[in-house]
Amino acid sequence: MEKIKLICQGNGKKDYKTAVFFHAWLMDQLNEQQAIAMHLSGTKPFTISVKYENSKVIFEINLLTLTASSMMHNILLDGALNSFALNSTGQKDYFINQKQSQVLTEKNLTDSFYNERPQRKILVDFVTPTSFKSEGQYVFYPNLRLLFQSLMRKYNYVFEGRENIDKELLKNICKNVHIKGYKLHSNHYSIHKARIPTFSGSVYLVCSGTETLISYINVLLKFAGYAGVGIKTALGMGAVTIEWKG
């Protein structure tokens, strides 16, 4: 998996929906067959988010599979790409000041599973609007079952090519992970004409159970930094960062 950041000069406005327009721009850079392949995927093989730091706008693209990387890596890191224009945003052009690339492999995650001390206290920050969908309804709070179910499905899709999960393992995770604090607020995220109820903020998790289980939970949350959680992660939703508390 590869995380690519395009760090641009901002214009003082903050709008996470810019990710929707960036997604459209990125699809326009692909040929027709590639774009169709990206749209047909059940679990999208890439995620997009827009983050704001001081006067900078950071477009973050996570390429989760070799297929996505082969299509988008050269486009995004092409030395000739110095700026881009998005339709329907207040800023006509985004000028790229810096590009960054970071890789996370399955071996990295395997090594952390076997060699790193399991972290039982974890802060999860939902940095862009997040939502889940269950039984046809939006769930806009950090439901632990939906959170880890989402991560397990994405993880299996990326590394095993399938989306089915071990339901007993999910049940065991939910039994041993507890929310001990949170700072959240609800909001909405607009995608074209749809207004999706979402939440943002942070939750403080404390994990019990065996060290093997905790190590697996740690791996899933490291993976979350690339794959995101919940729905519409290719359109700017569900980006998370993880802070290990011990």
N, C-alpha and C positions, 0 to 999 in steps of 0.2 A: 504494500500500500504506500502511496505517496501523497504527502501534503504539500501543496504549492500555494504560496502566498504572493499576491500581487499587491504591493504597498503603494498606494496612490495619495496624492495631495487632495484633501477634502475641501469642501466649500462651506463648512460650518453647519450643514444640515445633516441630521441623522434619520435615516429611514431604512429599516431592515428589509423592506419590500424591494429595495434596489436589487436584491438577490434574484428576484423573479425576472427582472429585465436583463440581468447578467446571464442568467440561464438561457434566455432567448438569444442573446448575443453569441454565447458559446455554441449553441446548437447550429447557428448560422455559419459557424466556422467549419462544421463537419460537412462531408458530402451527404447526399440524400440517403444513401443506404446506411451510413453510420448513424445519422440522426434518427432514422426509423428504428434501428437496433437499440438505441438508448431509450427511446420512448416505449418500446415493447417490453422492456425488462420489468418483471414484477418488482423485485427489490432493485432499486437503481444502483448501478455499479460506481456511482460517484455522489458526492454531496457538495453543496455550495452554501456558504454563509458570508455575510458581510458584517464586519466588526469595525468599531470606531475607537481610535486611540488618539486623544488630543486632536491635532489638526489632520490626522491621517485617516484614510478609509482603506481597510484591508479586505480584499477579496480572497477568501480561502476556499480552495478547491481540493477535495480529497478524492483521489483516484483509487478505488478499492480493489480493482481487478486488473490483470494484465491487459485485458481487452480495452478497458477504459484508459489505461495508461498509454497504450499504443496509439489510441485515437487523439488524446488530448495533451500529452506531455510536450510534444514538439510545438504544438500551437501556442501553449501558454509560456513556454520558456524560449521561444524563438527570439533571437536577439533583435529582430526587426520590429517586434511588438513593443512599442514604447508608449502607446496610448490606445484607448478604445472609446467609442461613443455608445451610449445606451439610449434607446427610445423611451420616452415618457418619464424621464427623470429631470429634475431641475438643473442638473449639471450636464452640459453638452458633452464634454470630453473628460475622461479620467486619465491623467498623466501618471505613468508608472515610475516611481522613484527607485524602487528596489524589488527584486524578486528573490524568494527563498524557496528552497525545496528540502523536504525531510522525509526519510523513508522509514517505515515500520514493517518488518517482515514477520512471517509466522514463526521463524526461528527466534526472533527477538522476544516474542510473546511466550514461546516455549521455554526459553532460558529464564525469563522472569518467573514463570510458574515453578520451575524446579530450583532456582538458585536465589531468589530474593525472599526476604522475610515478609510474610503476609501482613498486610496492613488492614487492621480491623476498624479503624476510624477514618472516615472518608468524607470530604466535602465535595458535593457535586453541584456545579454552577451551570444552570441552564441559561446560556448567554444570548440565545436568540429564542423567539417565541416557540413554544413547544406544545404539542398536543398528541394524544393517542386516539385511536378509534377502536371501539369494542361494541359488537352487536349493533352496528349501524349508528352508534352515538359517539360524539366527541367526548373525550375524557380530558379535561384541562386542569389536571393536578397530578403530582408525581405518584401515581399508583405503582407500587413496587412490582406487582405481577406483570403489568403491561410494560414497565421499564425494562425488566430483565428478559421478558419474552421477546421484546423488540431486539435487544442486543444478541440474544441467542440465535434468533432467526437470521440476523444480518451476518453474524460470525460464521454460522454454518453455510450460508450462501457464499460468502467470500472464500472460505478455505476448503469447503467440501462440495460446493456446487448444489446444495439442497437447502431448503428452508425449514424442514421439519425439525422439531426439538424434542429433547427428553423431558417429558412432562413431570416425571418424578423428581428430576434434578431441579426443575423450576420450582416445584413445590417446596423442596428442601431449602432452596435459596430464600424464598419468601418467608419461610419459617425462621430463618436465622439472620435476616437483615431487618433492622429496625430504624425508623426515623426518630432521631432524638432532638431535632431542632430544624427549623426552616425559616426562611425569609422569602416570601413569594408574593407575586401580584398577578392578577388576571388581566388579559388584554385580548385583542383580536389581531389576526394577520390576514391581510387581503391578498387573494390570488385571483386576478382578473375580477370577476363579479362576486366571488365567494368571500365571505367574512368568517374565518375559522376562529372559534374561541380557543385561546391559548393561555399559557402561563409562562412566566420567567422568574428567575431568582435562584435561590440555593437551598439545598437540603443537606443536613448533616446525618450521615449514616453510621451506625455502629453494628458490626457483624459479630455473630457468635458462630459456634460450630467448629468443625475440624479445620486444621491448617490447610488441608487439601481443598476443602470447599472455599475457604477464604482466598486461597491462591487463585482459584478459578474465577471468583468474583472480581479479584484485582485485575485479572487478564481481560475480562469483559469490559471493565471500566476504562482500562487503557485503550482498548479497541474503540470505545465510545468516542474518544477524542478525534478519531478519524471518521467513524461511521455515523455519528450522531444517533439520536434516539427518536422514536415516534414516527410520525408521518411527515411527508413533504420535505425530507431532508435535502433533496436535490433542488429545492426552491427556496432555501434559506432558513428553514425551520429546524429545530432540534439540535443545534450545536451545543456541545457541552465542554467544559474543562473540569479537570479533576485535581483536587489538592489532597495529598496524603497526610493524615494527621497522626499516624502511628498505630 
